[in-house]
Amino acid sequence: MSGLDDVHVIGGGVAGLTAAALLARAGARVTVYEHHNVPGGCAAFYQRDGYRFDVGATVVNGFGERGIHRRVFGALGVELAPDPVAPAMAVHLPDASITRYGDARWIAERRAAFGDDAEPFWRAQERIADRVWSFAAGLPVLPVDLRSAAHLARVFRAEHLPLLAMQGRSIASLIPRDASRRLRTFIDVQLLITAQAQARDVDLAFGATALDIAREGTYHLPGGISDIATALARAVRTHGGRIRYNTDVVRIRTGRRGVEALELRGGERIAANRVVAAIPYENVLGLLGREIPSDLRTRQRWSAVTAYVGVAPGVVPDDAVLHHQIVFDDALPLGEGNSAFVSISGAGDRARARNGGRAITVSTHTDVGAWETARANGTLDARKREYAARLHRAIERALGTRVSPEIFELGTPFSFERYTLRHRGMVGGTPQMRASANLLARSHRTGVRGLVLCGDTAFPGQSTVGVTLSAINAARALGAVTV
Ligand SMILES: Cc1cc2nc3c(=O)[nH]c(=O)nc-3n(C[C@H](O)[C@H](O)[C@H](O)COP(=O)(O)OP(=O)(O)OC[C@H]3O[C@@H](n4cnc5c(N)ncnc54)[C@H](O)[C@@H]3O)c2cc1C
C-alpha cells in the first residue's frame, strides 16, 4: 500500500479504530469520522461527578496468549497491560448462584450446580470451543468467496473439519432432553449476552464458544473497557491517521465505479473511493439511501436499557466478583429487567471512582418497539421509572444487600441512538443464529466497489473481540494488512 492511498472510515468504535490503525500502519492516509466526541461507540465511557462509567460493553476479553486484542496491539506497538479477572462472573438464578471460573474450579462448580448428567454437554461444548478458538487464531474470513478462499485454505486444518458439519445445528441439539430448568436457564441467559439469542436458535459452534469466554480469559483495565478504544485512537494518530470527532457522515455516494464520495453534516463533500463503514449494516443502507428490508435475515433484534450507578466507598466489599448476571424469574422471558448484567469497577480503581467508591454499569435487553410506543403515547417517564427500579434491584441482588447510590442515571434505546447513531438504538449486533452465523454470516464485502463493512453486524459478530476480526478482514480487503 503506498502512502498516497486515502482510506475513509465511518465510525470510531472499536471496529473502525482497529481498521483505521492497521491501515494507517500499512501506509494508508486514513481519516476516521466519528459522531461522538470520544472514541469507542458501545465500548466508550462517560464521566459524571468523579465516576467514569462504561457506557455499554464491560467485560474485557481477547488478551490471552492468542487473544486478538493482544495481537493487534502488539502489531501496532501499543502498550496495554490488562490484569486477569478471576472468577469471570457470578450468575444468580432464582434458586442458585453459580460462579463462572475460568480454570479447573469450573468443573466442580458446574457439577454441583447441574449434576453429573450435564457433564457430557459441558465436555462436548468445550471440545467444540477448543476447535473454534484454534480456527479463530488463524483470523479466518467468512463467508467464503473466491477472494478469501486462499486465506481460508491456509488457516483451515484437519482438526477444524468437524466444524463444517455443525453449520445449521443449534446448540440446543447438544443439551440433554431431560436437562433441568436450571441448566436451560443458565445456558439461555449466558447466550443472550454473548449471542443475542437463546439456545434453540443459536448456532452450535458459535454458542459453544460463547459459553467458553471465562475459560479463554477475562481481564480488567484500569479505565474500564474504553481503554481499548482510547489506545486504538492513540495508535491511529501515532501511525499518521486523523480522527474527526463530532463529525457525522450523512450520505455515501456511489457511481458506476463504486463508492465515490462521502457527505458530512454541514455540507462538506469528500471524494472517497476506499471506505470502511464501521457502523451497523442497517446504518450503511440508510447512508446509501436504500430501504432496510423487513425480512433482513441478519438484522439486529435488541436494544438495551442501562443504568450508571456510583456507590460510596465501602458499599462493595473489596473481594466482590466484578461481573454478575441476574435472572429473577425463570418462568418469564429473559431481558426487560427480568435478566440483567451488572459490572462493577475494581476495588481501589481511582480512575473509575475518584472517591474510592465504585462505578457500576447495569444493562438489560429490551425491545425497541415498546420504547418507541411509550414515547408516542406519553408513557415514557413511567417506563423509565419502572426500568430504573428493576435495574436497581439487579444491583442489590448481585451484591446481596440494599444499595443507596450516590448517583443513578438511566440510558434507554434513545440514548444509544443519540450517542452512537445506531439504527433505532439497536445494539449487540446480529444474533448468532443458525441462519446468520459463520458460513451464513454477513460478509465484510458490501457489493459496492471500494466500500467494505466491519463491526458487529458483519462476521463474526458482536463484542470487542468479534468486531476486531471483522476490522482485520475489512482492512485486509483494502490493502496489505498483517497482524
Ligand atoms: C449494553 C451492552 C453491553 C455489551 N457488553 C459487552 C461486553 O461486556 N463485552 C464485549 O466485548 N462487548 C459487549 N458489547 C458489544 C460491544 O460493545 C459491541 O459489539 C462493539 O463495541 C461494537 O463495536 P463497533 O465498532 O462495531 O460499533 P459501535 O461501538 O456502535 O461504534 C460505531 C461508531 O460509529 C459512530 N457512527 C455511527 N454512525 C456514524 C455516522 N453516520 N457518522 C459518523 N460516525 C458514526 C458511532 O458514534 C460509534 O462510535 C455490549 C454492547 C452493549 C450495548
The ligand as a Tripos MOL2 file, in Angstrom:
@<TRIPOS>MOLECULE
LIG
   53    58     1     0     0
SMALL
NO_CHARGES

@<TRIPOS>ATOM
      1 C1        -25.1750   -2.8940   26.8480 C.3       1 LIG1
      2 C2        -24.0710   -3.5520   26.0740 C.ar      1 LIG1
      3 C3        -23.2530   -4.4750   26.7020 C.ar      1 LIG1
      4 C4        -22.2260   -5.0950   25.9990 C.ar      1 LIG1
      5 N1        -21.3600   -5.9060   26.6650 N.ar      1 LIG1
      6 C5        -20.2240   -6.3000   26.0540 C.ar      1 LIG1
      7 C6        -19.1640   -6.8460   26.8020 C.ar      1 LIG1
      8 O1        -19.2660   -6.9680   28.0310 O.2       1 LIG1
      9 N2        -18.0140   -7.1940   26.1460 N.ar      1 LIG1
     10 C7        -17.8710   -7.0120   24.8090 C.ar      1 LIG1
     11 O2        -16.7960   -7.3370   24.2550 O.2       1 LIG1
     12 N3        -18.8660   -6.4840   24.0730 N.ar      1 LIG1
     13 C8        -20.0250   -6.1000   24.6690 C.ar      1 LIG1
     14 N4        -20.9990   -5.4660   23.9610 N.ar      1 LIG1
     15 C9        -20.8920   -5.4100   22.4970 C.3       1 LIG1
     16 C10       -19.8370   -4.4260   22.0090 C.3       1 LIG1
     17 O3        -19.9270   -3.2370   22.7360 O.3       1 LIG1
     18 C11       -20.0610   -4.1300   20.5510 C.3       1 LIG1
     19 O4        -20.3050   -5.3040   19.7960 O.3       1 LIG1
     20 C12       -18.8680   -3.4050   19.9320 C.3       1 LIG1
     21 O5        -18.3520   -2.4420   20.8120 O.3       1 LIG1
     22 C13       -19.3460   -2.7540   18.6420 C.3       1 LIG1
     23 O6        -18.3100   -2.0180   18.0650 O.3       1 LIG1
     24 P1        -18.4840   -1.3600   16.6400 P.3       1 LIG1
     25 O7        -17.2690   -0.5760   16.3920 O.co2     1 LIG1
     26 O8        -18.8990   -2.3950   15.6690 O.co2     1 LIG1
     27 O9        -19.7800   -0.4160   16.7430 O.3       1 LIG1
     28 P2        -20.0790    0.8100   17.6890 P.3       1 LIG1
     29 O10       -19.4980    0.6200   19.0140 O.co2     1 LIG1
     30 O11       -21.5410    1.0500   17.5890 O.co2     1 LIG1
     31 O12       -19.3090    2.0120   17.0010 O.3       1 LIG1
     32 C14       -19.8080    2.6680   15.8780 C.3       1 LIG1
     33 C15       -19.3330    4.1090   15.9420 C.3       1 LIG1
     34 O13       -19.7350    4.7690   14.7530 O.3       1 LIG1
     35 C16       -20.2080    6.0700   15.0540 C.3       1 LIG1
     36 N5        -21.1430    6.4050   13.9830 N.ar      1 LIG1
     37 C17       -22.2920    5.7690   13.6450 C.ar      1 LIG1
     38 N6        -22.8340    6.3180   12.5410 N.ar      1 LIG1
     39 C18       -21.9990    7.3270   12.1720 C.ar      1 LIG1
     40 C19       -22.0250    8.2810   11.1180 C.ar      1 LIG1
     41 N7        -23.0050    8.2950   10.2080 N.pl3     1 LIG1
     42 N8        -21.0260    9.1960   11.0490 N.ar      1 LIG1
     43 C20       -20.0230    9.2010   11.9670 C.ar      1 LIG1
     44 N9        -19.9550    8.3210   12.9960 N.ar      1 LIG1
     45 C21       -20.9340    7.3930   13.0870 C.ar      1 LIG1
     46 C22       -20.8340    5.9230   16.4270 C.3       1 LIG1
     47 O14       -20.8620    7.1520   17.1160 O.3       1 LIG1
     48 C23       -19.9430    4.8940   17.0970 C.3       1 LIG1
     49 O15       -18.9090    5.4930   17.8300 O.3       1 LIG1
     50 C24       -22.0340   -4.8180   24.6230 C.ar      1 LIG1
     51 C25       -22.8610   -3.8910   23.9920 C.ar      1 LIG1
     52 C26       -23.8510   -3.2460   24.7120 C.ar      1 LIG1
     53 C27       -24.6800   -2.2130   24.0190 C.3       1 LIG1
@<TRIPOS>BOND
     1     1     2 1
     2     2     3 ar
     3     2    52 ar
     4     3     4 ar
     5     4     5 ar
     6     4    50 ar
     7     5     6 ar
     8     6     7 ar
     9     6    13 1
    10     7     8 2
    11     7     9 ar
    12     9    10 ar
    13    10    11 2
    14    10    12 ar
    15    12    13 ar
    16    13    14 ar
    17    14    15 1
    18    14    50 ar
    19    15    16 1
    20    16    17 1
    21    16    18 1
    22    18    19 1
    23    18    20 1
    24    20    21 1
    25    20    22 1
    26    22    23 1
    27    23    24 1
    28    24    25 2
    29    24    26 1
    30    24    27 1
    31    27    28 1
    32    28    29 2
    33    28    30 1
    34    28    31 1
    35    31    32 1
    36    32    33 1
    37    33    34 1
    38    33    48 1
    39    34    35 1
    40    35    36 1
    41    35    46 1
    42    36    37 ar
    43    36    45 ar
    44    37    38 ar
    45    38    39 ar
    46    39    40 ar
    47    39    45 ar
    48    40    41 1
    49    40    42 ar
    50    42    43 ar
    51    43    44 ar
    52    44    45 ar
    53    46    47 1
    54    46    48 1
    55    48    49 1
    56    50    51 ar
    57    51    52 ar
    58    52    53 1
@<TRIPOS>SUBSTRUCTURE
     1 LIG1         1 GROUP 0 **** ****
